[in-house]
């Protein structure tokens, strides 16, 4: 199941949420899939995507529907009101 997250401001909290997932969580891009359960992949994606302090959009693929729900809850709970 694919989940699209928008306007991620707290990457550490995102990775904490991914660490709680039971199944595989992959960053989906045009030519790449990165296993975000791997710390090395997390650091690589952090450097690539988080260069300006915020990730505007991120698509993740999960193998467990409960993990997709956890990630959606993360997004809903971490929206910053302007």
Wavefront OBJ file of the C-alpha trace (Angstrom):
o trace
v 0.000 0.000 0.000
v 1.370 3.420 -0.953
v 1.068 6.412 1.360
v 1.818 9.988 0.318
v 2.983 12.278 3.117
v 3.019 16.044 2.684
v 4.875 18.934 4.360
v 7.009 16.889 6.736
v 8.668 19.235 9.192
v 9.933 16.748 11.810
v 12.013 14.091 10.063
v 13.184 12.574 13.354
v 9.566 11.888 14.331
v 8.956 10.395 10.877
v 11.855 7.976 11.316
v 10.689 7.139 14.852
v 7.296 6.268 13.363
v 8.906 4.177 10.603
v 10.921 2.318 13.263
v 7.616 1.331 14.914
v 6.322 -0.235 11.691
v 6.173 -4.036 11.566
v 6.648 -4.569 7.837
v 8.811 -3.137 5.110
v 8.615 0.629 4.492
v 10.189 1.901 1.293
v 10.723 5.380 -0.085
v 9.314 5.324 -3.605
v 10.845 7.537 -6.275
v 10.988 7.627 -10.053
v 13.982 5.303 -10.341
v 14.506 4.117 -6.790
v 13.077 2.274 -3.821
v 14.882 2.660 -0.503
v 14.208 0.496 2.527
v 13.609 3.098 5.240
v 13.834 0.508 8.006
v 17.594 0.603 7.313
v 19.470 3.340 9.204
v 21.860 3.802 6.271
v 18.940 4.389 3.912
v 17.399 6.802 6.409
v 20.588 8.881 6.476
v 20.856 8.791 2.678
v 17.257 9.902 2.209
v 17.622 12.533 4.943
v 20.575 14.118 3.154
v 18.891 13.930 -0.247
v 15.386 15.116 0.668
v 15.743 17.325 3.728
v 18.158 19.891 2.358
v 15.891 22.922 2.917
v 14.443 22.048 6.339
v 11.169 20.538 5.137
v 10.095 17.670 2.901
v 7.195 18.905 0.754
v 6.082 15.474 -0.466
v 7.136 11.886 0.126
v 5.673 8.626 -1.157
v 6.166 5.494 0.915
v 5.231 1.898 0.121
v 4.304 -0.384 3.018
v 3.732 -4.129 3.143
v 1.511 -4.000 6.230
v -1.819 -2.076 6.182
v -1.391 -1.265 9.892
v 1.898 0.469 9.036
v 0.134 2.591 6.412
v -2.416 3.622 9.061
v 0.414 4.477 11.487
v 2.052 6.708 8.871
v -1.235 8.454 8.052
v -1.745 9.094 11.785
v 1.797 10.506 11.935
v 0.938 12.952 9.174
v -2.352 13.989 10.759
v -0.862 14.394 14.244
v 2.157 16.380 13.087
v 0.527 19.067 10.993
v 1.740 22.449 12.168
v -0.926 25.105 12.243
v 0.229 28.446 10.889
l 1 2 3 4 5 6 7 8 9 10 11 12 13 14 15 16 17 18 19 20 21 22 23 24 25 26 27 28 29 30 31 32 33 34 35 36 37 38 39 40 41 42 43 44 45 46 47 48 49 50 51 52 53 54 55 56 57 58 59 60 61 62 63 64 65 66 67 68 69 70 71 72 73 74 75 76 77 78 79 80 81 82
